[in-house]
Amino acid sequence: MRLENYQFIQEGELVHDGVRYEDLAQEFGTPLYIFDEDSFRQRLRAYKEALRSDYFDTELLYASKALLTLAVARIVAQEGVGQDIVSGGELYTSRAGGVDPGKVYFHGNNKLDQELVFALEEGVGTFVVDNRQEVQRLNRLAQEQGVVARVLLRLNPGIEASTHEFIQTAHVDSKFGENIHDPEIYAVIQNMEEASHLHFAGLHSHIGSQIFEETSFFQAATEMMEFATKVQERLSLTIEEINFGGGFGVYYTEGDTPFDVVEFIPRFLEHIHQEAERLGVPLQKVTLEPGRSLVNASGSTLYRVGDIKTTLTDKHYLFIDGGMSDNIRPALYEAKYEALLANKADQASVKNYTVAGKLCESGDIIIEDLPLPEAATGDLLVVNGTGAYNYSMASNYNRLPRPAMIHIMEGKPRLTVKRETYEDLLHLEL
Ligand SMILES: Cc1ncc(COP(=O)(O)O)c(C=O)c1O
């Protein structure tokens, strides 16, 4: 397993910023989500710093679907970053964490009326409208509230980035956004511009997730800017802002080749500036909204090894005390992970294990063919790269209580999400 910069091997054991995994397991139990707060804060600062421009205003938004808890929302607020939300629940958490609502962008297809009303009441800064029907609904609801909502239109530029099809969002038939090539697209924008209680500010696109090619982003940016010119020419209005989404790829296993986002952003801004000059788009604001690349490497999951089983065909199963209920990604996206035994971190691998969860699904496999030293019941397995889309996608399948989460900052662990109890499983039930 590739170690993160906060992980070290000391006296044969893997430690997190000086903290022994065995001590964490004793104090907080397993499975346990571990979140390295220092590296998250550092990344937020580095991205924010990189996203400065002499040509336009910029805003970094954290795409909080990747990981959102009250503690994470507080960090977002403290670091002065904006937030991309997709539901009333994410907004509620964001507000509880003290994020400035003016820096919140409300995304999502089929935002419910009650969610839109809640967002209007809370003073959400920008609504990223998904489709033409939402234009009318939001205008009506804003009128009822006596406010004017600032809106961007989510566009689908038709770029097919090479990523798993479930996390591709910009192919022609995607459920997200209005298609750039739709003959009625100008009429949709005109309606937004003319709507009495909407302020049409510009456009948004997000081409997918876990993308490794910089060219996909440059290409999408050019498509968006060219489209912005057409909109300006046909409808005589100005595109103030373009939000270019997130989607920067991260390392999970060998073969993943992410680019350095901090180094990429200034070049991307320069590209946007040059395209704006070439095409005559007087862009005032550029926004980016990464999720995964901000949090993934800060998260890992700690499991206790249970039974170990070898099949007749010599497949070695290593069972863990969690599984697809705390990490659905391998089953959902064929996602791959690396892991190691924290208490045997300096020992050579001797065989390949299939790491399987304890849930009643054959597909509840977290890692296939993981080379490890001889494993034994009671060992501690650390799976890296679980910061994004793990806790946020966790479920109570098989009535497993969801794990606790801790943050580690300056070598000190603190509980941020309590482990669910059996009583919690019943607390809404009558
Ligand atoms: C509109 C939008 N913005 C941002 C993101 C964040 O993407 P990522 O976590 O890959 O950076 C997503 C992810 O689905 C999205 O749909």
The ligand as an SDF file (V2000), in Angstrom:
LIG
                    3D

 16 16  0  0  0  0  0  0  0  0999 V2000
  -21.8990   18.9650  -10.0720 C   0  0  0  0  0  0  0  0  0  0  0  0
  -20.7730   18.2970   -9.3930 C   0  0  0  0  0  0  0  0  0  0  0  0
  -19.7510   19.0290   -8.9460 N   0  0  0  0  0  0  0  0  0  0  0  0
  -18.7060   18.4690   -8.2930 C   0  0  0  0  0  0  0  0  0  0  0  0
  -18.6650   17.1110   -8.0630 C   0  0  0  0  0  0  0  0  0  0  0  0
  -17.4920   16.5480   -7.3200 C   0  0  0  0  0  0  0  0  0  0  0  0
  -16.7740   15.6570   -8.0890 O   0  0  0  0  0  0  0  0  0  0  0  0
  -15.4110   15.0590   -7.5230 P   0  0  0  0  0  0  0  0  0  0  0  0
  -15.6930   14.5390   -6.1690 O   0  0  0  0  0  0  0  0  0  0  0  0
  -15.0610   13.9880   -8.4900 O   0  0  0  0  0  0  0  0  0  0  0  0
  -14.4120   16.1720   -7.5170 O   0  0  0  0  0  0  0  0  0  0  0  0
  -19.7040   16.2990   -8.5320 C   0  0  0  0  0  0  0  0  0  0  0  0
  -19.6560   14.8460   -8.3000 C   0  0  0  0  0  0  0  0  0  0  0  0
  -20.4890   14.0830   -8.6130 O   0  0  0  0  0  0  0  0  0  0  0  0
  -20.7920   16.9130   -9.2110 C   0  0  0  0  0  0  0  0  0  0  0  0
  -21.8120   16.1850   -9.6660 O   0  0  0  0  0  0  0  0  0  0  0  0
  1  2  1  0
  2  3  1  0
  2 15  2  0
  3  4  2  0
  4  5  1  0
  5  6  1  0
  5 12  2  0
  6  7  1  0
  7  8  1  0
  8  9  2  0
  8 10  1  0
  8 11  1  0
 12 13  1  0
 12 15  1  0
 13 14  2  0
 15 16  1  0
M  END
$$$$
